[in-house]
Amino acid sequence: MSLRQKTSDYHAHYGFLCDFDSRNIYLFDCPKRRLNKIPNTYDSRELVLGQYYKAEHTVIEERDVEEKFRRNVKFFTADDHELYADTIAVMPNNRPGLEKFQGKIWSQYLGFLRDPQNKFADTMIGDELGWVTVKYAPDGDTVFEITYVVPGCRVQLDDEELIPTPWSREYTEWVPPQNHPSAFIIRNKHKPLTSKQHFVRHAVCIETNKFNPAYNSKHEGSSERCHNLFALNLGMIRSLKPVKIGAWYQHEVNDNRCWKKGNRDLEQYHAVAACKLFQIEAPLPTKVVFGNVKFEVEFPFDHDILESRENRTTIGWFRRQKGMKKDAHFWNKYLGKVEIYPEEAMEIIQKVEKYRRDLLEPFKSEPVTVVGEVVRHRDSYENNKTYPEFGIFSVQNVIGIKDVKGKMINV
C-alpha cells in the first residue's frame, strides 16, 4: 500500500482527517495504523472530514492516494460531523496458538476494530475477508468501531494488496523510532540552518523583555527588546514576536545567515529568531512562580551518573556530597540536557537508599523514577554557547521518587 508520502518531509504528517477542534486536528495514518494529534494551525473552515491531507506547520494540503488503496477503504461522513469508513476486515481462525487474538477483528488499513455487538463474528468465519462499515470512535488502543457487516460478502484481494495479519508469521508491527534526544540537537552554532532545521515542534518561553543582542539602532524596525525561548534542537533562541512566559509554542525560525552574507559569521543565538508562533498544550507540567518558569520532570534513577562506586564507600554525607560527580545530568526529550548539582544528587541518593534499605533481593535493583522540579540554569546564557555540552536547565528541587509501578514513595 502506498500513499505517496515523502519520507524527506520528516516534520509533515499524512493521513485522513477524522476530527478537529480549535486546538488540534486528528489525522489517521493508515500505513502505520495510528491516529496523530496535531496542533491546529489551519483555517478550520477549509477542513473536510475524511479528506486525505499532508499537514505541516500552518500549511495543510489535500493529497491523492493510489487507486488500489482507495478501492479498499472509503471514508464518508453522516450528518456532516460523524466520520465513517467502508473497509475490509478479518478475524483469526480458532486454532491453537492464536488464543490472544480470539474475538479480535482487524483491518489492514485501520488496525484492530471494536465489535461490541459481535456483528462480524456472527457473519464471518476465520481468515475470511469481509466488507464492514466502521465509525470513528477512538477508545483505548482502537480508533474505529464496527457498525455494519455486509452479509454474505467474501472479498478476494490480489497478493500485492494483502498485508500480513498480526497473527501471521510475516507480520511486523510499525514501532516509532527510539532516538536519544541528543540526536536532534544542532551542534554547529556558526553554520546556517538547513530548511529542515527551520521547524520547531516544541519550544517554551523561559524569559521575556530581555535586551536584544541583535538590536541595531541604525536599522529601522530593529527591536531593542526580545524574549527567550528554548527548543531541544536549537537551545535558547530569540523571539521578537509577543509570547507569554511559561507558554509552549510550535513555530518556525528565520536565520539571517541564510540570506545575508554579512551575517554568515554570527553565532546562532544572534542570527536566529522564532516566527509563525502557535501556542500549544504544554507537554510537561509547567508553572510560573515569581517570573521563573518551573517544570515537573520524571527521569530514571541512575546511580552511576550521580556518583562513582568509590565515592559510595565514603563515611558521612558531608564528605560524600563533595565527591558527587560534577557533570551529573539526565536527558529530557523537551528540555534536553538537565544538570544535577551535588546537593540535589545527594538528596536523590538518600531517598533511594532509604527506600531500598529494607527491601528483599532482587527488589533492591528494581528501577526507581525520580520526580524533580527543573528551572532555567543560572548560567544558561553561557551554557547556550556550547549546548548540549552544558545544559540550559538544572534540577532545583527533588519532589520525590516512584517505584517500578509508578507509585510515589513516602521516604
C-alpha positions, 0 to 999 in steps of 0.5 A: 500500500502506498500513499505517496508520502515523502519520507524527506518531509520528516516534520509533515504528517499524512493521513485522513482527517477524522476530527478537529477542534480549535486546538488540534486536528486528528489525522489517521495514518493508515500505513502505520495504523495510528491516529496523530494529534496535531496542533491546529494551525489551519483555517478550520473552515477549509477542513473536510472530514475524511479528506486525505491531507499532508499537514505541516506547520500552518500549511495543510494540503489535500493529497491523492492516494493510489487507486488500489488503496482507495478501492479498499477503504472509503471514508464518508461522513453522516450528518456532516460531523460523524466520520465513517469508513467502508473497509475490509476486515478479518478475524483469526481462525480458532486454532491453537496458538492464536488464543490472544487474538480470539474475538479480535477483528482487524483491518489492514488499513485501520488496525484492530476494530471494536465489535461490541455487538459481535456483528462480524463474528456472527457473519464471518468465519476465520481468515475470511475477508469481509466488507464492514462499515466502521465509525470513528470512535477512538477508545483505548488502543482502537480508533474505529468501531464496527457498525455494519457487516455486509452479509454474505460478502467474501472479498478476494484481494490480489497478493500485492494488496494483502498485508500480513495479519498480526497473527501471521508469521510475516507480520511486523508491527510499525514501532516509532523510532527510539532516538536519544534526544541528543540526536536532534540537537544542532551542534554547529552554532556558526553554520546556517540552518538547513530548511529542515532545521527551520521547524520547531515542534516544541519550544517554551518561553523561559524569559521575556523583555530581555535586551536584544543582542541583535538590536541595531539602532541604525536599522529601522524596525530593529527591536531593542527588546526580545524574549527567550525561548528554548527548543531541544534542537536549537537551545535558547533562541530569540523571539521578537514576536509577543509570547507569554512566559511559561507558554509552549509554542510550535513555530518556525525560525528565520536565520539571517545567515541564510540570506545575508552574507554579512551575517554568515559569521554570527553565532546562532543565538544572534542570527536566529529568531522564532516566527509563525508562533502557535501556542500549544498544550504544554507537554510537561507540567509547567508553572510560573512562580515569581517570573521563573518558569518551573517544570515537573520532570520524571527521569530514571534513577541512575546511580552511576551518573550521580556518583562513582562506586568509590565515592559510595564507600565514603563515611558521612554525607558531608564528605560524600556530597563533595565527591558527587560527580560534577557533570551529573545530568539526565536527558529530557526529550523537551528540555534536553540536557538537565544538570544535577548539582551535588546537593540535589544528587545527594538528596536523590541518593538518600531517598533511594537508599532509604527506600531500598534499605529494607527491601528483599533481593532482587527488589533492591535493583528494581528501577526507581523514577525520580520526580524533580522540579527543573528551572532555567540554569543560572548560567544558561546564557553561557551554557547556550554557547556550547549546548548540549555540552552544558545544559540550559536547565538544572534540577532545583528541587527533588519532589520525590521518587516512584517505584517500578509501578509508578507509585510515589514513595513516602521516604 
